[in-house]
Amino acid sequence: MTWTQAINPLGNLGLSALVDALPIIFLFCALALWRMKGHIAGLITLALALVLAVGVHGMPLNMALLTTVYGVMMGLFPIGWIVITAVFLYNLTVKTGHFEVIKDSIASITEDRRLQALLIAFSFGAFLEGAAGFGTPVAITAAMLAGLGFNPLYAAGICLIANTAPVAFGGIGIPIITAGAVTGIDAMAISQMVGRQLPFLSVFVPFWLVFIMAGWRGAIEVMPAILVSGVSFALAQWFSSNYMTPMLPDILSSLVSIVALVLLLRVWKPKSVWRFADEPQATLKVRKHSPGAVLKAWSPFIVLTVLISDWGLQSVKAVLDKVSIKIVFSGLDQAIIAGDKPLSVVYNFNWLSAGGTAILIAAIISAMILRVSVGQFMEVFAKTIKDLRFALLTIAAVLGFAYVANWSGMTPTLGKAFTVTGAFFPFVAPILGWLGVFVTGSDTSSNALFCKMQQVTAEQIGVNPVLTVAANSSGGVAAKMISPQSIAVGAASTGLVGREGELFRFTVGHSIFFTLIICIITLLQAYVFEWMIPAMARAAEAAASTSVTSGGGVTILLLTALFILVLGLIASRQKGNLSFNGRRSA
């Protein structure tokens, strides 16, 4: 039995698109207006999509249900598996107390508020976004800055604005992997394209953070630090996203940025130490730790970087992929006709080559280094799953909805309707991603909702879909700072509960400004700098053929050695409790 995907089922494209948009409209209202819990909103959205798929598009019920199951399975593995293991590794460092050492090692480097913003809000926040995500970066970095003596509003606002460029690769690359899963485009191609958009923003953000705090003069005074922080981050982000794996850019870029800035501060200092004129008394006590303690605390993430890099090597992945289980969905495989071609529906449970497995192995090695008992290891793992149960349910529901919408014809219908924007669509593409993240608070969810639509629309107007799919993720990063979830986290971590509206007003202009930058970049890449767009078919081959892939182990070992060296420099600079007073000091 076969069934042909129904596009424009009502015979009127505008009306069909409006009906097919109802689940997305409901999800937006449920999250933004009615403040419904994410997993409940996701499940109802999935139910609405099933009703439309069967009742409007004529999709057989058994196919619709099987499609839901396939989407849910994709949501749980490999996507959910990466989320669980990444947060678990982070939780291990917190549970053992070593994360406090990591925080101290960053906070003790300088007393200048501008440089602390670069190190903590920008670089360390990016590290946390890559390692854990889910609001962790803003919660931790904003609390750190407030504890060091930042004005609470600036502490929260600066950290929200800083948490932009890393978001597309957050949670060990989950947004990019999700975009690849729902579109069928090689995730490496999407990673390469995002890595040719966001580095421009990454160079600019450090300057903008300092400019917001200290004005033009204050920014000029620390321009060497701004340039080193932003350029080193951007170069590492471009390099790792284009030639390594979408799972590493945040981790690697943040570490490189921290290393570069620490090395700069060994030979350069600003003329004066800048502080807020009305800043509150510092409450965070920065303790001194030995180089061995600092190295031990950072070791889980050093191990993670090495393993994720190795797992991304094509030669390693080819061997590991041999240990996998392929499940053919007999009721769906070759049964849905989309674009005059039958869809191949085979679920690949490649448990050994999955990124989440590499993270789990990193967690096991880290547990040995940190001397975590088996009982404590299992306790933290069980608590991680318990804490993430609703987040995983949300991911599963949203991916179930995405696949039902894609395969029933709902997404192609919406994509066809968006062709009315014509050649201007590349400018609009990031705005869709921005809207998705604003409502859902997640670049992953936004990609699950809109990336297929971005792909279909691009193909209709003759633009390479890799560009618009990537733009969905790149545009979405600018909305993270104003999403209700992020605002709530920032307010709670700095004692601004009840002042969420004030925090929103602090960030909203910057969000729109950053989005326009991404829109202009995308439009230029579509029609002026087309050479920047990677070819879909060649993306994986290009990554496989680079010297980074063949010599990836050497590269990572060198970077790790450099990072260990800088850890020693950090430890040697650490002082006892810091005190702050005045605005500037010599």
N, C-alpha and C positions, 0 to 999 in steps of 0.2 A: 504494500500500500504506500502510495506517495501522495504528497500534498504540496501544491505550489504556493509559495509565500504571497500574501495579498498586500499589494501596495495601493494606496488610495482606495480603500474598500467601499467608500460611500460615493465614489464618482465625482466628488468635489474636493480638490486638494486642500483648500482652506478648511473646510468642515472636517475632513478626515484628520488633518493635522491637529485641529482643536480638540477633537475627541481623543486622539492618541496622546495628547499632552496632559490629559486629566490626571493620570497617576503622578506625573512630575509636579503638576500644580498642587495636587494634594500633599505631596511630600514637602514641598516648600512651605505651604500653609501650616502643616502639622508641626514642623520644626521651628519656623520663624515666628508664627503668630500664636499657635496654640500651645507651644512649648511641650509638645508630646515627646515622650522618651523615644530615642532613636530606634530601638529594636521594634517597638510597637508601630511606629510610623512606617518602618521598613516592611513589616509583615503585612500591614494594610495596603501599602502601595503594591506589593507583590500580588495580593488578592485582586486588587483593581485591574492590574495588568492581565491576570488570568481571565477575568471576566471579559475584557476587551478583546483579548487574543482569540477566545472561543466564540464570543457573541458577535463581534464586529468583523474580525478578520477571518473567521471561519476555520481557525486552527483546530484540528481534532483534539478532544479533551486529553486523550492519552499522550499525545505528542506534547501538549502544553505542560502536563504534569511531569513528563520525563525531562523536558527542557528545564523546568524548575529544579528538578533533582540534580541535573548536570551543573547548573549555575551554582547551586548551593555547595556542591562538591568542590567546584573551582574556588568558591569563597573560602572554604575551610582548608583546602590544600590545592596549591601551595601558599595562597595568600595568608590565610589564618595561621598556618604553621610558622611562617616567618614572624608574624606578629607575636605569637606566644613565646617563641624562643628568644626573640630580641628583647622583649620586656622582661623575660625570665633572667637573662644574663645581667641586665641592669639591676633587677631586684636582688640578685645575689650580692652585688657590690654594696647595695644599700643595707641589706640584712647583716652583712659581716662588718659594717662600719667603715669599709674602705672608700666608699663614695665621699665621706667627709674629708678624707685625706686628699682626694682628687679636687674637691672644692677649695680646700685650703691652699693647694699647690697653685691654683689659678688666681685666687683672690690675693695672694701675698706678693705677686710680682710687682705691682706698682700701686701708689697711693693716688695718682692722678685720675680723676673721675672720667676724663675723656678716654684714657687708655684702658681703664677698667671696663668701660662700655664696649670697647673694641674686643677685649679679651673675653669678657663674660657674656655680654648680650649677643655679640656677633659670632665669635669663634666657638666658645664653649656651648652657646645655645645651638649652633649648627651641629656640634658633636652630639648633643643630647637628642636633637631631632633625628639624626641618623641612627642613633643607638636605640632609642625608645619611641619617640614621637608621642602621640596621644596627649598633648597638652603638657608633657613633662618639661620641655625646654623653657616655656614661659614661667611655669610654676617655680622651677628651681632658680633660674637666673634672675627673675624679678625679685624673689625673696633674698637672694644673695646681695643684689645691688641695694635693696632697701636696708638690709642688715649692715652694709658697709657705710651707710649714711646718705644714700641718694634720697632726694625728694621722692616720696612714694609714687606720685603720679608719673614722674619721669622714669622711675625704675620700671614700672609696669609698661608705660608707653614705649620706652626705648626698646624693651625686650620684645614687645609685640611687633614693632616695626622691623627689628633685626631678624625676626623669625619669618623671613620671606624666601630669599633665594634657596635655602636648604630644603624647603617644604616638598618640592617636587621629588626629591630623592629620600624623603623621610622614612623612618621605620625600615631601614635596610632596603630602600628602593621600592617599597610597596606600591606607591602611586603609578610608577612606570610599569611595573609588572602587571598591575591591574589593567592599565591601558592596553598592554599587549594582549592580555587574556580576552578582553571583550571585542577587540578589533581583528585579532588574528595577525596583526603586524608584529614582526620581530621586535621584542622589547629592547634589544640592543639598538635598533634603528631609532626608536623613540628616544632612548637615552642619548644617542648621539645628537639628535635634533635639539632636545632640551639643553644639552651641553653646549649648544651653539647659540642659545638664546639667553639663558640665565647668567652666564659669566659677565655679561655687560652690566646686569643689575648688581652682581656681586662686587664689582669694582666700585660702583657708585654708593652702595648702602653704607659702608663705613664712614665715608665723608658726610653723608646725609645725617647719620646718627650724631656725629660730633657737632655738625652745623646746628641741629635742633637744640642741642644742649648749650653750646658755648658761642654760637654765632660764627660769622666769617673769620674774625680775628682769631678766635679760639681754635678754629679748624686749621687755619694756616700755620699756627704754632706747632701743631702735631702732624703736619702733612706727611713727613717721612713715615710715621707710624700708620697713618691712614692708607698710604700707597702700598706699604709692605703688607699690611693686613688684607686689603682688598685684592690687590694684584696676585699675591700668593694663593689666596683662596680661589680666585677665578681661574688661574692657570691649572691648579690641581683639580678643580671641578671639571674644566674642559677636558683635561687629559684623562682622568679616570672614567668620565662618562662616555668618552669616545673610544677609548682603547682598552678598557678593562671590563667593568661590569656595572650595571645600574644600581647594584647593591652597595657600592663603596664610596661614591662621590662625597657624601656628607661627612663620613668618618675621616676619610683621607684629607679632604679639603680643610676641615677644621683643625686637624692635627698639624698639617703643613702651615696653616695660618698662625697657630699658636707658637710653633717652633720658630717661624720667621720673625714674629714680633718679639719673642723672648731674646733671640740672638741680636736683633736690632737694639734692644734696650741694654744690652751689654756694652755697646759702644756709643750710644746716643741717648740723651735725655732732653725733654722739653725744658725751656728756660725757666718755667715756673710750674708749680703743681696747682692744677685747677680744681676747685671745689665749688659746690653750690653755695650761694650767699646765705640761704636760709635752711640749709640742710639739717635734719634732725641728728641727734646723737647716735653714733654707731652702736649696734647691738650684736653684730656678728663678731665673734672672737676668732681671729685667724691664728691657728696654732702652728708651731714649727715641727717639721717632721724630717727624719733622716732621709738621705737619698734612697736607701733601700726600701723604706716604707712607701715613698712616693712611687718608686718603680713597681713595687708589688701591687699598689692600689690601681695603677694604670694597666697592669699586665693583662687583665681580661680583654681589654679593648685592643691591645697590641696583638694578642692571640687571634682575636676576632678578625682584625684587618688582614693578617697573614692567611688565615683559613678561607675567608671570603674571596680573597685574591686568587688563591689556588683553585677554589671551586669554580671560579669564572674562566679559568683557562680552558680553551676548546678541547685540548688533548685530554685533560683531566675529566671534563664533562662527558666526553665521548665514552670513556671507560666506565664512569659511574652510571651513565644512562643505560648500560647493559643490564643493570640490576633494577628493573622496573616492572610494573604490572600494568598491562593495557586492558581496559574494560571497554568493549564495544557495546554501545547503546543500540541494541538490535531494533528497537522500535523507532529510533531516530536516524541511525546511520544510513545515509543515502536515501532517506525517505522524504526530506524537505528539499524542495526545488527552489533555490534562491539564485536569481540572476541566470536562469537557464542551466544551472549546474546543481547537482545534488550535493548536500552538505555531508562531509565526513565527520561523524560524531564519535570520537574515540577518546576516552578519558585515560590520560597517562599518569599513573601513580608512580612517579620516578622518585621514590622516597630517599634514595641515597644521594642523588645529584641535586636534590632540592636545597635551596639556600638555607632554609630553616634547619636542615640537618647539619650543615656546616656550623651554624650558630650554636646548635645544641652541643656539638663536639667541642666548640670553643668554651661553652659553659662547663662542660665536664673537666676539661683541662684547667680552666680557671678555678674550679672548685678544689682541685688538687693543690694548686698554687696557694690559694687562700685558706687551705686546710678546713674546708667545709665538710662536715660529717655527712654520711649517706642520709641520715634522718633529717638533718637540716636541709639538705639538697632537695629531698622529696617534699618536705614541708613548703619550701619556697615555690617549688614547681606547682604544687597543688593550689597554693594561694594565688599564684599568677593566673592559672586557668579560671579559678573562681572569680577573681577580679575582672577578668576579661570576658566572662561568659556572655554578657549582654553586648559587648563590642563585637564579639565573634558572631553572635546572632544577627546583629545589624549588618555586618559584612556579608554574611550568607544570604540574608533577605535581599539586600541591594543587588548582589550578583545574580540571584535568582530572577529578580525583576529585569535586570539588564539583558539576560539571555532570552527571556520570554519576549521582551520588547524587540530585540534584534531579530530573532528567528520567526516571529509571527508577522513581521512587516511593519510594526509600529515605528521603529527607529528609521527605517528607510523612508517611510512616509514623511516623518518630521524633517529628515535630511533633505528630501526633495522640496519641501516647503521653504526651507532656508535658502534655496537657490535664488530666491527673489532678490537677495542681496547682491547677487552676481559677483563681479570681480572684487567687490568690497568685502566679501566674506572673510578673507584672512584677517582683516582688521577687527571683525566681530568675534572671531573664534576665541581669543583670550577672554573676552567679556563673558562668554558662556561659561568658561571655566571659573571665572571670578564669581559669577552668580551662584554656581554650584557649590563652591567652597564657602561663600558667605552664608548660605542656608544650612548646609550639612556640617560645616566646620572641618571638612576632610577633603583633601585633594584626591584621596583614594575613591571616596564616594562620588565626587564630582566626575572623575574619569570613568567610573562605572556607569554613570548616568548619561554622559554626553559624548564620550569618545567615539562610539560607533556612529552617532549622528554627525560628528565632525568628519569622520572618514567618508561617509556616504555623500555628504554635501560637497566635500572637496573633489571627489570623483566626478560629481555631476557638473561642476564648473571648470574642471580640467586642471586643478591644482594638486600637487603631490600630497596625498592624505597624511603622510608622515608629519608634514609641517603643521597642519591644523590639529591633529591629535596631540602633538607635543605642545602646541599653543594652549590647548585646553588645560594642561598641567601647569605650564608656565604662567598663564594668566591667573590661574587659581591661587597661586602662592600669595598674590597681593591682597587677597580677601581674607587670609588667615588672621590678620591683625584686627579685623572688624567682625569676625564671626561671633555670634553670641556666646558660644562655648569658650572661645579664647578670651574674650572680654571678661567672662565670669572667672576664669582661672587667674588672669592677671590681677583682677580686683581682690580676689580671695587671698592671694599670696603676698599682697602688699598692704593689707588692712584697708582696702578701699571699697569694701562691701557697702552697697547703697549708693556708690558714686560711679556705677557702671556707665551711665550716660555721659559723664564727664570724660571718662576714659575713651569711650567711643568717639566723642568729638575730637579728642586728641589725635586719634589715628585715622579717621575716615578720609581726611584730605590727602594724607600720604598714600593711602590705599588706592585712591582714584588716580593719583599721579603716577604711581608705579605701574598700574594697569595700562595707562596710556602709553607708557614707555614700551611695554611688552607688545601692545597693539601695533605701534609704529615699527618695531623690530620685525614682527611677523609679516606685516604688509610689505616691507622692504625685501625680506627674504623670499616672499612669494613672487615678486616681479622684477627686482633689481639684482639681488644677490642669490639667485637660484642655485648657484654652485654650492651654497652652504647646506642645501637639503640633501641628506644621504639617500641613496637609492635603496628601496626596501629589500630587494633581492640580494644586494651585495653587502648589506650592513654586517651580517654575522661573519661573512667571509673576510671583510675588511678587518674586523676585530681579530679574527683568527690569524691573519697573516702578518700582523704588526710585530715589531721587535718586542713590544711589551708582553705580548702573549708568549712568545718563545723564551723570553728572558724574564718573565714576570716574577719568578721566585727571587732572582738577584735584585730586581728593582725593589721589591717589598722588603727584603733583608736590609738593603742599604737605608731605606726610609726608616725602618724600625731601629737600626743602629743609631741613626741621627736623632730620632725621637728619644731614645734612651739617654743619649748624651745630653740633650736639652733638659731632660728630667733631672739630671744631676745639677745642671745650672740653676733650675728652678729651686731645687731644694737648698742650694747654697745661698740663695737670695732671701730665703724665708726669714721673717722676723717674728717677734711675739705679737701681742695685741697691738692693733693699730688705733691711733686716735686721730680725729679730724676736727679742724676748726678753721674759721676764716674762709676766704674765697680763693686767694692765691698765696702761695708761699714760694720763696726762692729755693 
